[in-house]
Amino acid sequence: MALLKRLTCFLLLISAFFLARSIVLADDSCVSLSGQSKVDCYTQKISDTQSQEKTLSSQIDLINTKISRTKSQITVTQDKLDRLNENIASVTGKITVLEGTLNQVSDILANRIVQTYVEGRTDPVLYLLSASDFQDFFQRFEYMRIVQKHDKQVMVQMAASRKNYNDQKTELEQVKKQQEILSAQLQSQKIELDHENRDKQQLLTETQNDESRYQQLLAQAKAQLAAFNSFVNLEGGDSLLSNQTKCDDWGCYYNQRDSSWGAMALNHTGYTLANSGCLVTSMAMVITHYGHKDVTPVTINNDSSNFAIYYPAFLNKTINAGGSWRREGISYSQIDGELSSGKPVIVGIGAGPSHFVVLVSGSNGDYKMNDPYVENGKDISFTSKYSINSISEIDTVRQN
C-alpha cells in the first residue's frame, strides 16, 4: 500500500511537471516567432487574455503581452526603416553617379555637336581645295558622317540616361515619404510602449500588487459606473441636448449630455459621456475656472492615462488636462472655506456616488451649483435638486 501511494504521488508530480511545462511553452509560444507573425501571435494572446476572469494576475499578464507586442512592432518597424535607409543610400549613390556622368558627357557632347555643326557647314569646295587628293577629300566627309551618326546615338543614350536619372529621383522622393511615415509610426510605437510600462507601474502602485486590493478597487469602480447609469435612468435617460456650454468670468459650464460630446464613448468603453460622464464633465468645469477655458470633457476623455488601468471608464484622482490636477477629499465643514476663497468643490451624491456636481458659491448649506446633467444646469440651487444629506463625497481640486 505504501508503495502504491509513493507511485501515485510520483505520477501526480510528473503530471504537474508536464502541465507546468506546457503552460510555460504556451506562454512562450510567441517568442520563437519573428516579424509580423510574432506581432499577430501577441495580438491573439491579448484577445484570449481579455476574455478571462479579471484578476490582478490576468491584468498584469495582459499588460505584459501588450508590452511584448509593442516591442515586436517596434522591431518590425525598425527593420523596415533600416532597409528603407539602405535603399535611400543606394538610390542616392546612383543619382550622384548619374548626375556626375550626365554633366560630364553633356559638356563633351555639347562641344562636339558645336564643332561638327561648324564642320558640317563648311563649303565642300574648301574641303576639296584643301585636300591633298580625292581620297583625302572622301575620308574627311566619311569621318564627318560617322562622327555625326555616333553623336546622334550618344544623344539617344543620353536621353535614356536622363530618364533613368529622373526615375531614380522620383523613386527617392517616394522612398523618403515612406521613411517619414515609418519614422512617425516608430515614434508612436515607442510612446505607446512608454504608456504601457507606465500603466503596469500604475497598476502595481494602485493595487500595491495585492489581489484583494485589486478586487476591492474593481468592485468600487463597477459600483460607481452602475450608480451613474441608475441615476441617469431615474432622471429620464441620456438624451442629448444642444447649446448647453456657457463661459463667463467664472469659467465654463458644460453639460455631459451636450450634443458636441454626449455620444462619445467614455475612454473607448461601452459607457458614454452622456450616461456616465458627470465626473469628467465636473472636472472640466473646475479646470476652466482656473483659467484653462480650452479644456472640455473631450480633452479629459481623449487621454487614456486619466482613467484607471483596472477599469478604463473609472476616472483617476489625478488627471492631465491643461496641466496636472488632483482631486483631494475634504470634510463637509471645509466646503464654505473653499468656496469663500474662490475654489469650487466637487461633490458626489448618493451611494456610489451616483452623480457628481460642482458647487460654485454659497455657505451654510445654501449652495449654487453647476449640474452637468440637468439641462441648463448653470448656477442653480443645490437643494432644488438634492438634499445636503445626500452628499457622500467631497473633493477639492488642486494643481500638481
NORRAPE-V33950 format. One record per backbone hydrogen bond with DSSP energy under -0.5 kcal/mol. CO is the residue of the C=O (numbers start at 1). NH is the residue of the N-H. If there is no record, write none. Layout:
CO NH
CO NH
This chain:
1 5
2 6
3 7
4 8
5 9
6 10
7 11
8 12
9 13
10 14
11 15
12 16
13 17
14 18
15 19
16 20
17 21
18 22
19 23
20 24
21 25
22 26
23 27
24 28
26 29
28 31
28 32
30 33
34 37
34 38
35 38
35 39
36 40
37 41
38 42
39 43
40 44
41 45
42 46
43 47
44 48
45 49
46 50
47 51
48 51
49 52
53 55
55 59
56 60
57 61
58 62
59 63
60 64
61 65
62 66
63 67
64 68
65 69
66 70
67 71
68 72
69 73
70 74
71 75
72 76
73 77
74 78
75 79
76 80
77 81
78 82
79 83
80 84
81 85
82 86
83 87
84 88
85 89
86 90
87 91
88 92
89 93
90 94
91 95
92 96
93 97
94 98
95 99
96 100
97 101
98 102
99 103
100 104
101 105
102 106
103 107
104 108
105 109
106 110
107 111
108 112
109 113
110 114
111 115
112 116
113 117
114 118
115 119
116 120
117 121
119 122
123 126
123 127
124 128
125 129
126 130
127 131
133 137
134 138
135 139
136 140
137 141
138 142
139 143
140 144
141 145
142 146
143 147
144 148
145 149
146 150
147 151
148 152
149 153
150 154
151 155
152 156
153 157
154 158
155 159
156 160
157 161
158 162
159 163
160 164
161 165
162 166
163 167
164 168
165 169
166 170
167 171
168 172
169 173
170 174
171 175
172 176
173 177
174 178
175 179
176 180
177 181
178 182
179 183
180 184
181 185
182 186
183 187
184 188
185 189
186 190
187 191
188 192
189 193
190 194
191 195
192 196
193 197
194 198
195 199
196 200
197 201
198 202
199 203
200 204
201 205
202 206
203 207
204 208
204 209
207 210
210 214
211 215
212 216
213 217
214 218
215 219
216 220
217 221
218 222
219 223
220 224
221 225
222 226
223 227
224 228
225 229
226 230
227 231
228 232
229 233
230 234
231 235
232 236
232 237
233 236
241 259
246 253
251 248
252 254
253 246
255 258
257 241
258 261
258 262
261 264
262 274
264 273
265 267
265 268
266 269
271 266
272 276
273 277
277 281
278 282
279 283
280 284
281 285
282 286
283 287
284 288
285 252
285 289
286 290
287 290
287 292
288 291
291 293
292 295
296 299
296 300
297 301
298 302
300 303
302 304
303 306
304 307
306 316
311 308
311 314
313 315
314 308
317 327
319 321
319 325
323 321
324 400
325 319
326 398
328 396
331 334
332 335
334 338
335 339
336 340
337 341
338 343
339 342
342 344
344 397
345 347
345 359
346 395
347 357
348 392
348 393
349 354
349 355
350 353
355 349
357 347
357 359
358 360
358 370
359 345
361 368
363 366
365 367
366 363
367 382
368 360
368 361
369 371
369 380
370 358
370 372
372 256
372 257
374 377
377 371
377 380
380 369
381 384
382 385
382 386
387 390
388 391
390 350
393 348
394 330
395 346
396 328
396 398
398 326
398 400
